[in-house]
Amino acid sequence: MPNVSAPAPKGLALVRVLAVCAPLVGATAVVLGIAQARSGDAIGYLLVALGVLMFLLTYYFIRIIRIARR
């Protein structure tokens, strides 16, 4: 008898994409934010905050994937 498992929910595919893309966007935002802040532009601090937020969201996306696997 073959081992058949239920397909993953469709929303989980989006969460997987976000789990991969969020750290890339976060790292890019931090790098660009530091460059902007060094040049004296205040938007750089907001970009750094956005980058940190994206890294935190990555943690939650990974938790959602782990919970869905159970």
C-alpha positions in Angstrom: 0.0 0.0 0.0 1.6 3.3 -1.0 2.2 6.0 1.6 -0.2 8.8 0.6 -0.3 12.1 2.5 -2.8 14.9 2.3 -1.8 17.9 0.2 -0.7 21.0 1.9 -3.2 23.9 2.1 -2.9 26.4 -0.7 -2.1 29.3 1.7 0.9 27.4 2.9 2.7 27.8 -0.4 2.4 31.6 0.0 3.8 31.4 3.5 6.8 29.3 2.2 7.5 32.0 -0.4 7.3 34.7 2.2 9.6 32.7 4.5 12.3 32.7 1.8 11.8 36.2 0.5 11.4 38.0 3.9 15.0 37.6 5.0 16.3 38.8 1.6 14.1 41.9 1.7 15.2 42.4 5.3 18.9 42.2 4.6 18.5 44.5 1.6 16.5 47.1 3.6 19.1 47.0 6.4 22.0 47.5 4.0 20.3 50.3 2.1 19.1 51.9 5.4 22.6 52.0 6.8 23.8 53.6 3.6 21.1 56.2 3.7 21.6 56.9 7.4 25.3 57.5 6.8 24.6 60.0 4.1 22.4 61.9 6.6 19.0 60.9 5.2 16.4 60.2 7.9 14.7 57.5 5.8 17.6 55.3 6.5 16.4 54.7 10.0 13.0 53.6 8.8 14.6 51.2 6.3 16.7 49.6 9.1 13.5 49.3 11.2 11.8 47.7 8.2 14.6 45.2 7.8 14.4 44.2 11.4 10.7 43.8 11.1 11.1 41.5 8.1 13.6 39.3 10.0 11.0 39.0 12.9 8.3 38.1 10.4 10.6 35.4 9.0 10.5 33.7 12.4 6.7 33.7 12.5 6.5 32.4 8.9 8.7 29.5 9.8 6.6 28.8 12.9 3.5 28.7 10.8 5.1 26.2 8.5 6.2 24.0 11.4 2.7 24.0 12.9 1.1 23.2 9.5 3.4 20.1 9.2 2.0 18.5 12.3 
